[in-house]
Amino acid sequence: MAKQWISSTKKELDNCPLILDSLTFTDISRYMSSRKNKNAKYLAKLSYDGIQSAMAHLYRCAGKSMNDGLKADLKILMGGMKRTVAKHKKQAGESLVEGKQHMSFEVYNLMCEILSKGANTNNSEYLFAHCYLVLEWNLMARSENVQSCHVNHIAWDNDSLLFYFPISKSNQGGENSHVPWHVYSNPFQPHLCPVLTLAKYLFSQTGILAVGDRLFPGKNQYDRFIKVFHRIIKVHEAEFRRFGVESGDLGSHSTRKGAITLVSSGCTVSPPMASICLRACWSMGPIKDRYIHYEKAGDQFVGRSVTTISSLTKEFAVSPAYFDTTREDGSVDNVLETKITQITRTYLVSRTEQANPSVLLLMRFLFASICFHYDYLLQNECAMSPLRSSAVLHAASANLDVTGCACIKFPGNKTLQTPQVTGIPPHVVL
């Protein structure tokens, strides 16, 4: 309430509803120690940290500063509060986990399987939630980044999707808006593949491409997603319990926690921690932030690792699904190339006239993913599926010569048309 009052009044030095100069350590400690939850139990340790941060922010907004003695006393108080909370939990036998649990790969896999099957019915909510979840996992992003992602900020380069974020929680000024997050395909597990999931979502709702709007247009998209998320866990309670998950244990942020945990410690050969921190938009401290900067190779290794393909196998170096029109003699079939381009342009709807090469390239690879997984989609998409009735699946079925060109390759059997495979560590190449 105090913060709202300050923000609604003029920026004067004396605009705080509290007389901060008269506020003592005794007042603050009495207030913090009295904060309990609805069951009259202590809050989580992070909640008390939040109160301390809010107090510091209140001083900043009012143009004041805490004196050194008060800061020192508060530091001692916070240490005592944390020890008290830990002791209380030990005596009461309460859960030691604070906040939402991280989402394990097994739970993520189950969630995607359920959403993928649900999206095969005439349920646009499941189609939306599946795409939202898979992108949240693969971007290792906060939910607000996924929620605000714009179609115009998605591109394709070599063998990966590129996502650009104008601002983030730790980058409010947009200094790193030119830095892309690399997102790779997983052709071996279609329900986990971000490229296929994005293709299904966009080609089932071509209006988004026509307008060039946000990827998830409309208000309260986070609330929309989280309702489906919790409903899935509640409806399939028995299945999630097998992995130790109860209703209420997970939240949207659990996805980010799970993806980062998998990448950083899910394998004995993990990407550099600096690259993980940069992708997660975490500060590494003033010295490291000044000297360690973003480079593509590190983020590419992170992007491949988060697809859940093991970096201890040759499959880690797989290319995305793409159209290979190379003849046996090594020449390119220009007739097929022209046909693929025409089909790709068709599904840009009203943007065909002004479509730039980068948009055409993105659509080409999304369409290639649909064609490569054509048999899988026919077997798993029911008649009421939004994708089954879309023009893009009709194009795939009506042009089997084009569909047959969609393939994946490895560095050992690549052709001249195979996209450059990136993000591969030396041991995978060997």
ABEGO torsion letter per residue (X at the ends): XAAAAAAABBBBABABABBAAABBAAAAAAAAAABBBAAGBBBBAAAAAAAAAAAAAAAAAAGBBBBAAAAAAAAAAAAAAAAAAAAAAAAAGBBABBEBBBBBAAAAAAAAAAAAAAAABBBAAAAAAAAAAAAAAAAGBBAAAAAABBAAABBBBGABBBBBBABBAABAAGAAAABBBBBBBBAABAAABAAAAAAAAAAABAAAAAAGBBABBEBGAAAAAAAAAAAAAAAAAAAAAAAGBBBGABBAAAAAAAAAAAAAAABABBBBAAAAAAAAGBBAEAAAAAABBBBAAAAAAAAAAAAGBBAABAAAABBBBBBBABBAAGBBBAAAAAAAAAAAAAAAEAAAAABBAAAAAAAAAAAAAAAAAAAAAAAABBAABAAAABAAAAAAAABAAAAAABBBBBAAABBAABBBBBGBBAAAAX
